[in-house]
Amino acid sequence: MSLRTVIIFRIENTHPMKNLPVLSLCGVLLGASSAPAQNANSAPQNLPTGDATAFAQIGDAAPKKRILVPPADAPLDIPLKPTNYPVPAGAIIVSPDAKPGGAGTQNSPATLKNALQNAPAGATIVLRGGLYRDGNLVIPHRLTLQSFPGELPWIDGSDIVTGWVKDGENAWRRDGWNFAFPPIFDAKDIEPAYPLANNRDMVWVNGRYLTQVGSREEVGPSRFFVDYSAKKLFIGDDPAGKTVEATTRANGLMLRPRDAAQVAGSVIRGLGVRRFADAGLQIAAPRVTIENSVAAWNGIFGLQIVGGATAAAGTSDVTLRGVRASCNGKAGVRTWGTPRLLVENSTFTHNNIENYRRAWGAAGIKMMKSDGVVFRNNVVADNYAFGLWLDEDLNDATVVNNIARGNAVAGIMFEISHRALIAFNVVHDNNVGLMISNATVGKVFNNTFANNKTAVNVKQWRRPNHQTPEEGDLFLTREIVLKNNLFAQTKPNAKNVFIDAGKGAGAAPEMISALDSNVYVTTAPLTMVQWLAGGKMGEFQDLDAFRAASQQEKNSVFATVNPFVDAAKGDYRLKTGVIAGAAAPLPAEVAAATKVGANVGFGALGS
């Protein structure tokens, strides 16, 4: 599998004004574990730490591929936080060290697989801490799976690999390798520079993640190759005295019954899922709750939630609360057909580590074909793609009180969908802060856009409308309203743009129905607005000139002083007295959805 640098941020506390998470830099993570040599029965109590790692180019033998360089600094981890859920009477206790035939008590725990197969509907299964090397686990009916108080259970899709023999000067070989995860996506998902992203095989040596190559000849330090036809696994690191682990299972936990109603109401809380070739957790049932759980280092998706576009289709009213999805191959979370999905207090970072094509499904979290989604109080950060992607028939969405930072494409994407409220979000240091494409009725109020290359990009591409009109998608960009937003550029020598409206097939006046009462802050000259009208693209560095040309921003405010309390530490509250003027009152539906009242200041955190 191909790889990118992974910078890990940890949520340290909450923002004093809005209870938003504040991130602090922890370092660079490329391995998912750095456990010492161990046997297959050992069970660490937490996700083992990973080696901090830098990159160097492989060279001419594999152009545009990457290879890991051993680090000199300290290891890091993706933590699973301990919980304290009460253990109900009659709960079934399971343990990684359980013997077959265990009774499911603390003195005689059951295996996880046996508990899932034998637990009656409505039962609670409590997982003791440790490493469960198991997978393709089916939840057959409504159950609660939770961690034992204070303990950290991980369900792991890899196994320890032994039986290595030397193969030439620079490789070691494991014969009889019966696990293969070859390509499953077609060409539109794949970046030509990273063709092996589509191979979901994964190998770690002492927790250091190896890079997959396409032939035995390319194997060298920090690389591996799977010969599918000969059933051989090759690595370029001497396994002597080390723990070599490789993915051997496609999926972790699966709530995908024939009858979705049987699993409705299931709860998973306090668990970690990692290192599965496809997805750590799959859900296809309604009213499922995932809480305080982690999905990391899975080959495609951390979590996948699939159903239909209506509640009757069977996957409505799912809740993700306190979830972390990080370092997954393509997307942290992917949903399709999940009406009234609620995602809150969760974190989606460093996804698309395999460099799938960014324009085709890679994201921190991508949601499609659902009505009434609510996404609030979350962090989407440092994904090698989009952060939050609302795509195709994602209608009546509410996106409020989130942080979107450092994402390679856009922090928030609203595409081919109808009616979205995007308000009170802090969106900073992305390539594009907010991108709106072929979408209608977007209400963008009171967001803080800081130091993005482009703060807001509104566009319309020529693309065929293959939907029927009642599905809600016109494939046009119309009725976009932007008010009370704060656009700020506080870094020196920036060449950024605040609003880019009109590239593609859409004219700005047709797409944006109201642009007013926003604040523009820059400490150096830059293009504030690019505005396509009358077939000509205007570039404006002066708000007065833009007002005269567009009849927009009649009540906007311009400032040249850094307005933030301490942006370097993630504090985007506004200093008192820096911004003059009054924000526009919030429409009733916006005030109701955000629960802040009609009278507000500028940006996400007030003035």
N, C-alpha and C positions, 0 to 999 in steps of 0.2 A: 504494500500500500504506500502511496506517495504521502508526503508529509510537509507541514508548514511549521514555522516557529509558533509556539503556544505561550502567550503571556497570561499568567493566572492572576486574577484579582480576587481578593477575599472580601466579603461583606463584613465590615468591622462594626458598624452601628447603624443607626437610622438618622436621617436628616432632622435637625431640630424643628424645622418649620412644617414639613409635610410628611413626616414619618417615612421618607424615602430612603432606601438603602444607600449607603455611601461605600464606595469601593476603594480599597487600597492595594497598591501593587505588591504582589508577593514574589514574583519571579518568573522563570521560564520553565515550563513543564513539558516534557515529551514522553517520559515513561509513565506507566500507570502503577508501577510498583518497583520497589528496590529491595525486595525481601532477600535475606541471605539464603544460601542453599538450604533446601528443606525437602522433606519427603512428601508424598502425595497425601498423607493423612494430617499434615499440620494445618492449623486454622488460625491465621492472624486475626486479631480482634478489630482491625480497621483496614481500610484500603491502604496497602503499603505505599510508602512515599516513592516518588518518581525522580529520576535524575534530571537535574537542570542541564540543558543541552543546547549547543549552538549548531549552526549548519555550515557546511562547505559544499561547493559544487563538486559533483562526482567527476566531471570532465567529459572528454569526447566520447567515451564509451556509452554514455547514457545522457545525452544533452537534455538540459532543463529538468533533470531529476535531482533529488537531494540525498545527502548522506549525513548521518549524525556524527558529531565529533564528541568524544568523551568530555564531560565537563570537569571543571575544577572547583565549582562552588557547591553549595549545600543542596540536598534534595528537597522536593516539595511534594504536596499531595492534593487530592481532591477529597475533602473530608465528608464523611457521613456523620451528621451530628447525633449525639445520643438523645433518646426520647424517654419519656416516663409514662407510657400508656399503662393503665391498670390491667392486670391479668385477670380476666373474668373467671368465675367458677366454671369448671368444666372445660376450660381451654385445653387445646392439644399443644403440648410442648414438643418442639423439634430441635435437633442439634446437628451440626455437621459431623459429629462423632457418633451419632446414634447407631446402634446395632439393629439389624433387621429384626422385626418382630417387637420393637419397643412399644410400650403401652401408651406413649404420649403424655407421660407425667414428667415432673422434674427429675425424679429418680430413675426413670426409664423412658427417656425421650424417644420419639419416633423419627424416622427419616422424613425429609420434606416431601419427597415423592409419594411415600405411602400415606402421609397425612392428607395430601391433596386428593388422593384416590379414594380415601375412606371416610373423610370428614363429612358429617351430615350437613345439609343446607342450613345456613345461619350460624355455623360454628366459627370460632376464633382459633386461628393457628398462630402460636407465638414462637418466633424464631430466636433461639439463643445466638449470641454473637459468634462470628467466625466466618469462614469461607466455605460456601456451598458450591462445590464444583458439579453443577448439574444444569439442566436446561431443557427447553422444549416442554416446559411444565404447564399443564393445562389446568385452569381453575374451572371445575365442571359446573358449579352452581354458586349461589351467593355465599361468599365467605369473607371473613376479615383476616388479613395477614398483617401481623405487626411485630415489631422488634420487642424483645424482652427489655424491661426497664434498664436503662443505662448501658445496653450492649449494642453492638454494631454488626449486624448480619449483612454479608455480601453474597449475592448469587452470581457466580462467575462462569463464563462460557469457555474458559481455557483449561488445559490440563498441563501438568508437568511432563516434559518429554525427556526420556532417557534412551539408552541404547544407541548412542552416537558412535560412528566410526569415522576415522580420518579419510578425506576424499581429496587427494592431491595436496598441493602446498598451502592452499588458502581457504579450505572449506572442510566442514564436517557434515556427515550425511546420516539421516535416519531413514532406514528402509521400512517398507510396509506401512507407509503413511497413508492411511485410509480416509483422510479428511480433505475435502476439496471445496473451495468456495469461489468458483470461476465467475466470469462476468455474467450479469443478469440484465443490465440496462443497455439500451441501444445508444447509438452514437450521439444523439442530441443531449444526453446527460454528461458527456465526457469532454473534458478539455484535452485537445490534442497533445499538449505538453505533459499531461499526466494520465497516460492511457491505463496505468495499473490501478488507478483509483477504483475501478470497477471490479477488481479482484478483492474479495473481502477476507482473505487469509491474513492473520496477524500473528506475530511472534515477538516475545520479549526475552531478553537475557538479563537476569538480575534486575528486572523491572524496566530496563531500557528498551524502548520500542524500536524495532528494526524496520528498515525500508525494504519493501518488496521489489525485486527486479524480475526481468522477463526471461532470463536464461541462466544456466549454470555458469557460463563464462563471466557473467557480471557479478557473481558472488564475491564479496570481500568483506572487510570489517563493517559491521553495522548493517549488513544486507542479508536478505534471505530469498530463496527461490523454491517454489513448489512445482515439481514435475508431476502433473496430474496423471498423465498416462502411465508413467513408470511407478507412481505411488512412492515418491521419494521427497524428503524435505531436506534442503541444504541451508546451512548458516555459515557466515564468515567469521564467527567468533568462537574461540575455543571454549567448549562447554565444561571443561574440567573444573570442578569445584564451584560451578555456577548453577543457578536455577534457570532452566529454559522452559518457557511456557508458550503454548500455541493455542489458538482458537480451535475448538473442536465441536462447537454447537452453533446452530443457526440462530435460535431465539431463546430468550429467557423465560419470562412469565407470559402466558397467553390467556386472555379473557376473550376467546373467540368460539363460543359454543354454537351448536346448530340452532338453538333457541335462545336468542339474546335475553329474553325475559328471565331465564333461569339464573343468569349471573347478575342481573340488575341489582344495584345497591351494594355491590362488593366494595371493600375498602382495602387499600394497600398503604401501609404507613410505616415509616422508619426503616425502610429497606434500601439497599443498593444493588443495582444490576450493572454488570460491566462485561466487556470483552466478548460479546456475541457477534457473530458475523453479520446478522441482519438487524435485529432490534432487541433491546433489552426488555422492553415491555410492549405488548400489543393489546389493544382494547377494542372490542366490537360489541359493546353492551351498554345500556343506558344507566344513568345515575351511579356511575362508578366514581369513587373518590381516591385520588392518589395524593398522599400527604407526607411531607418531610422525608422525601426519598430522593435518591440520586441515580442518574443514568449516565455512565461515562465510558468512553473508549469502546463504543459499539460500532460495527463496520458501516452501517448505513444510518439508522435512526436510534436515538436514545429511547424515545417513546413514539409509537405509532397508534393513532386513534382513527378508526375508519368506520363508516356507516353509510348513511344516505343523507340527502339534502333536507329531509323533513323529519319531524319527531317520530312519525310512524315507521321510519326506516330502521330505528332500533338503537341509535347511539347518541341520544340526546342527554342533556343535563349532566355531562361529565364535569368533574371538578379537579383541577390541578392546584394544589396549595402547598407552598413551601417546597416546591420541587426544584432540583438542580439538574440540568442537562448540559454536559460539558464534554468537549473533545470527542464528539461523535463524528463518524466519517462524512456524512452528508448534511444531516440536520439534527438538531437537538430534539425537536418535536415536530412531527408532521401529522396534521389532522385533515380529514376529508369527510364531510357529511356529519357534522357534530353540532346540531342546533343547541343553542343556549349553553355552549361551553363556557365555563368560568375558569380563568387562569389568574391567580393572584399570589403575591408575595413569593415569586419564583425567580430563578436565575437561569439564563441561557447564554453560555459563553463558549468561545473557541471551537465552534462547530464548523463543519466542512474541512476538517483537517486533511481529508483525502483529495481536496481540490477538484470536486465535481464541478461541472459547469455552473457558474454562479447565476446565470440567467434562467436556469431550468431546475429549480427545486431546492437548491442549497440555501440554508438559512439557520439562524438560531432557532426560530420556530416559524413554520409555514402552515397557514390555515386556509382551507378551500371549502366552497359549497356548503355554507352554513349560515343560518340566521341567528341574530341575537347573541353573538359572542361578546363576552366581557373580558378585557385584558387590563388588569390594574395592579399597581404597586409592584411591578416586576423590574428586573434588570436584564437587558439584552446587550451584551458587550463583547467586543473583540471577536466577532464571528467573521470567518473568511468568506463572506457572502452578505446577504441581507441579514439584518437583525430580526425584526418582526415583519412578516410578509403576509398581508391580507390579500388573497388572490381568488379571482373568478367565483362570482356568486357568494362572496363573503359579505352578506348584507346586514345592515342595522348593527354594525359593530360599535363597541364603546372601548376606546383606548385612552385611559386616563392615569395620571400619577405614576408614570414609568420613567426609568432612565434608559436611554439608548445611546451607547457611546462606543466609539472606536470600531465600528463595523465597516467592512471593506467596500460594500456597495452602498447600502442605505440603512440608516437606523430603523426607519419605519417605511414600509411600502404599502400603498393602497391602490390596488390594480383590478380592473375589470369587475368592479363591484359597485354596490349602490347603498348610499347612506352610511356614513361613518362619522362618529364624533371622536376627534383627536384633540385632547385638551389636557393642560397642566402636566405635560411631559417635559423632562429635561433631556435635550437631544444635543450631544456635543461630540466633536472630534470624529465624526463620520466622514466618509467620502461625500455622501449626500445625507442630509438630516432626515427630510421627509420627501419621498417621491410619490407623486400621484400620476397614474397613467391609465387612460381609458376608463375612468371611474366617475361616478356622478354623486352629487349632493354630499360633499365633504365639508364638515364644519370643523375648522382648525382654530381653536381658541386658546389663548393663554399658555402657549408653549414657550420654553426658552431654548433657542437655537444658538449655540455658541461654538465658534471655531470649527465649523464644518467646511469642507471645500465648497460645497453648495448647500445652503441652508434648506431651501425648498425648491424642488424641481417639479413643475406641473407641465405635463405633455400629453400628446395624443398621437398614437401611431396609426398608420393605415394598416388595419388588420381585419380579416373577414369576421363578421358576426355570425357564428354558427349556432347562436342561441335563439330560442323563440322569445318574443317580446315579454311575455309574462314571467320569464325567468329573471327579469330585472336588469339585465346587462345590455346597454345600448352600444357598447364598445366606443363610446365617445367620452370626452372629459367635459363635464358641465356642472354648473352650480357649486363651485368651490368658493368657500368663504374663509378668509383669513383675518382674524381680528385679535387685538390685545397680545400679539406675540412679540417676543423680544428677540431681535436678530443682533448678535454681537460677534465682533471679531476683535480679540484682544491680544493676539499674538503678533509680533513684529514681522514686517515684510510679507504679509499674507497677500495673496492674489485671489481671494475668495469672492464668491457671489452670494448675495443673500437670497434673491428670488430669480429663478430662471424659468420663464413662462413663455412657451410657444415653440420650442423645438419639436420637429416632427410635423404632423399634419394639422395641428390645432393652433388657432389664433388665441392670444391671451384674453382679449375681451369676451370671447365666446366661452372660454373655460372658467375664468374667474369672475364670479358675479359680484363679489365684494372684497376689497382689500383696503382696510382702514384701521386706524387706531393702533397701529403697530409701532414699535420702537426700534430704531436702527442705531447701533453703537459701533463705531469704528475708530481706532486710534491712528489709522493711516488711510489714504485714499484707496478706494476700491470700487468695483462695479456693484452698486446696490441692487439694481434691477435690470434684468434683460427681458424685454417685453416685445413680443411679436404682434404687430397690428398693421393692417393695411398692406400685408405682404412684405413688410420691412421689420427687421430686428433692431430695436432701439436699445442702447446700452446707456444707463443713467448712473452717474456718480453723485448726482445732486437730487435731493428729494423735491425741491421746487420745480426743477425741470421735468421730473417724472409726473408730478401732479398736473402740470400744465398739459402734458402730452396725453395723459391717460384718464384724467378726471378721477383718479383713485388716490388713496392715502391723504384725504383732505384733513384728517385729524391725527396724522402720524407725528412722531417725535424723533428728533435726531440728537445724539450726544456723542461726545468724543472722549469721555472719561470711563475707564473700566468700572462697570457698575457692580461687580460681584464682591461679596464679602471675602471669599478666598477660593477662586476657581481651581487653583492648583491642588487643593485638598478636597475638591468635590463639593464645595459649599457655594451654590449658585443663588443664594438669597441676594437680594438687591440692597446695596448700601442706602441708608436713609438720605433723601434729598438729592440723589444723583440724577434721577429721572423726573423731569417736570411733565405736567400734563395729566389728563385724566383718561382712564381706560373706558371703553364702551361698556354699558351694562350688559350682562349676559342674558341671552334669550332664556325664557323659562325652562325649555327642555334641556338646555346646557347646564343651567344652574341645578336643576333637579338631578341630572345624571352625575354631576361632580360633587354635589352636596356642599357647595361653598357659598351659596347665595348669589344674588344678582350683581352686587357691587364688589368689584375686585380691582386689583392693581394690574400691572403689566407682567407678562411672562408667567412661568409656572409657580414662582415662589413669591409673588407679590412685590409691591414697591413701598 
